[in-house]
C-alpha cells in the first residue's frame, strides 16, 4: 500500500468513525472543505504516525500547514523517502 493509499484510507476510516460526511477526495480539495474537523485531522495525524512512523509536524524544521489534500499527502510522501 502506498503512502497516498494509506492516508486516503485513514481519512475515510476516521470520517466514518466520527460520523463525518466527506467531500470527494480530490487533490485540490481544501482541507477546510473536506468535512473533517480539527479533531479528525489530529486523529489522522496520530494514526499515520503509528502506521507510517512519520509525523511531519514534529522535528527541527517547521512544516508548512497543508491547505489541500495533495499538500497533506505531499508532507508524508516527502518524509517517507
N, C-alpha and C positions, 0 to 999 in steps of 0.2 A: 504494500500500500504506500503510495507517495505521501509526502508531507501535505500536499494540497488535498488529497482524498481524506486523509486523517482529519484535517481541520474542518472540511465540509461536513464530514460525518459527525464530528463533535458538536458543531454548530446546530445541526439538525437534532441531535440527541438532547442537548441542553434545552433547546427551544421546546421540544416535545415535553420534557420533564418539568419545565417551568410554565407550561400552558401558553406559550407564545406562538403567535402566527407569524411565520417568516415571509418576507417578500421573496420573490425569485432570486436565488443566489447567483448573481452575475458579477463579473469582475468590477464593473463600475458602480455597483451598489454602495451608496454611502452607509457606513455602519449605523449612523444615527437613524436611518430609514429602514433598517433591516427587520425591525420588530423585536430586537433584543434590547434589554435594558442593561444598566451598568453591572448589576449582579450577574446577569447571564454572561457578560464578557469576562468578568472576574472568574467565574466558574470555568469557562472555556480555557482561559489562560492557565489556571491551576491544573486542569485535566491534561492539557497539552504539555505542561511541564513534566507531569508524571509519565505520559505516554512517549513523548519525544525527547525528554531530557533537555528541553530548550525553554528558557524564559527570556525573550528578547527585551524585556523591560527591566532586567536587573543587570548589573555589571558596571564596569568602569565608565563606559560611554552611555550617554543618554539616547535612547531610541526615539525617533520621531513618532508622534502619535499617528496611527494609521487612520486615514479618512475613509477609504473604500475597502471593500472586501479584498481586492487584489493587493492593496497596501499591507493589510493584515497578514495575508498569506506570504507576501514577499519578505516580511520581517523574519518569519520562521524559515523560509527557504534559504535566506542569506546566512542564517546561523547554523543550518544543518550541513553545510559543506565543509 
